[in-house]
Amino acid sequence: MPLSQAQTKVRKISGVIQTTVLLVASLRYPRKFVPVIDAAWHFTNSVK
């Protein structure tokens, strides 16, 4: 398996983990994390 393929897999996995953490955090502390999620959402959209 080429290195780039492994890197994209790792990125996808870490992205899923980050999203899960953000979702859990936002459910626990909605007011604090709304701007963070907003920023993260815009960031991921701009990267694509």
Backbone as JSON, one array per atom type, in Angstrom:
{
  "sequence": "MPLSQAQTKVRKISGVIQTTVLLVASLRYPRKFVPVIDAAWHFTNSVK",
  "N": [[0.84, -1.2, 0.0], [0.63, 2.17, -0.92], [2.31, 5.03, 0.54], [0.88, 7.45, 0.62], [-1.75, 6.61, 0.53], [-2.01, 5.34, 2.99], [-1.66, 7.53, 4.61], [-3.95, 9.09, 4.04], [-5.88, 7.39, 5.05], [-5.26, 7.42, 7.78], [-5.72, 10.11, 8.27], [-8.47, 10.28, 7.76], [-9.45, 8.63, 9.79], [-8.57, 9.99, 12.11], [-9.95, 12.32, 11.68], [-12.58, 11.43, 11.96], [-12.51, 10.73, 14.64], [-12.02, 13.23, 15.82], [-14.36, 14.56, 15.05], [-16.26, 13.04, 16.43], [-15.48, 13.55, 19.08], [-15.94, 16.3, 19.17], [-18.71, 16.33, 18.74], [-19.66, 14.95, 21.01], [-18.72, 16.66, 23.0], [-20.12, 18.96, 22.31], [-22.69, 18.18, 22.82], [-22.6, 17.92, 25.54], [-21.72, 20.42, 26.48], [-23.26, 22.69, 25.16], [-23.36, 25.54, 24.68], [-20.76, 26.51, 24.9], [-19.42, 25.26, 22.84], [-20.52, 25.7, 20.38], [-19.48, 27.87, 18.68], [-16.95, 26.76, 18.21], [-17.48, 24.39, 16.83], [-18.69, 25.47, 14.61], [-16.51, 26.87, 13.48], [-14.81, 24.71, 12.98], [-16.33, 23.29, 11.17], [-16.46, 25.06, 8.96], [-13.76, 25.1, 8.4], [-13.17, 22.41, 7.65], [-14.76, 22.25, 5.4], [-13.53, 24.1, 3.74], [-11.11, 22.91, 3.32], [-11.7, 20.68, 1.77]],
  "CA": [[0.0, 0.0, 0.0], [1.44, 3.4, -0.98], [2.33, 5.85, 1.76], [-0.17, 8.47, 0.58], [-3.01, 5.95, 0.86], [-2.02, 5.15, 4.43], [-1.85, 8.85, 5.24], [-5.35, 9.51, 3.94], [-6.64, 6.56, 5.99], [-5.02, 7.96, 9.12], [-6.41, 11.4, 8.35], [-9.91, 10.02, 7.86], [-9.73, 8.09, 11.13], [-8.41, 11.07, 13.09], [-11.06, 13.24, 11.43], [-13.78, 10.84, 12.57], [-12.34, 10.85, 16.09], [-12.21, 14.64, 16.17], [-15.78, 14.87, 14.9], [-16.97, 12.4, 17.54], [-15.18, 14.3, 20.29], [-16.66, 17.58, 19.09], [-20.14, 16.09, 18.92], [-19.9, 14.63, 22.42], [-18.5, 17.89, 23.77], [-21.19, 19.92, 22.03], [-23.9, 17.72, 23.5], [-22.45, 18.16, 26.97], [-21.6, 21.86, 26.75], [-23.66, 23.26, 23.86], [-23.09, 26.96, 24.46], [-19.32, 26.77, 24.74], [-18.79, 24.62, 21.69], [-21.14, 26.07, 19.1], [-18.53, 28.56, 17.78], [-15.85, 25.85, 17.85], [-17.98, 23.49, 15.78], [-18.87, 26.33, 13.43], [-15.19, 27.1, 12.89], [-14.3, 23.43, 12.47], [-17.13, 22.96, 9.99], [-15.98, 25.9, 7.85], [-12.39, 24.69, 8.08], [-13.19, 21.16, 6.89], [-15.35, 22.52, 4.08], [-12.57, 24.83, 2.91], [-10.02, 21.98, 2.97], [-12.18, 19.87, 0.65]],
  "C": [[0.88, 1.25, 0.0], [1.3, 4.23, 0.29], [1.17, 6.83, 1.78], [-1.53, 7.86, 0.96], [-3.12, 5.75, 2.37], [-2.27, 6.47, 5.15], [-3.3, 9.3, 5.18], [-6.21, 8.68, 4.88], [-6.5, 7.11, 7.4], [-5.75, 9.28, 9.29], [-7.91, 11.22, 8.52], [-10.26, 9.56, 9.27], [-9.63, 9.19, 12.18], [-9.52, 12.11, 12.91], [-12.35, 12.74, 12.08], [-13.7, 10.98, 14.08], [-12.59, 12.28, 16.54], [-13.68, 15.02, 16.1], [-16.57, 14.3, 16.06], [-16.75, 13.17, 18.83], [-15.94, 15.62, 20.31], [-18.15, 17.39, 19.33], [-20.46, 15.81, 20.38], [-19.76, 15.89, 23.27], [-19.65, 18.87, 23.56], [-22.49, 19.49, 22.7], [-23.82, 18.0, 25.0], [-22.45, 19.65, 27.3], [-21.97, 22.63, 25.49], [-23.2, 24.69, 23.66], [-21.63, 27.23, 24.21], [-18.83, 26.33, 23.37], [-19.42, 24.98, 20.35], [-20.17, 26.82, 18.19], [-17.38, 27.67, 17.33], [-16.28, 24.94, 16.71], [-18.18, 24.26, 14.48], [-17.54, 26.51, 12.71], [-14.65, 25.81, 12.26], [-15.03, 23.04, 11.19], [-16.65, 23.76, 8.78], [-14.59, 25.47, 7.42], [-12.4, 23.42, 7.23], [-13.78, 21.38, 5.5], [-14.34, 23.23, 3.17], [-11.42, 23.91, 2.49], [-10.44, 21.11, 1.79], [-12.13, 20.71, -0.62]]
}
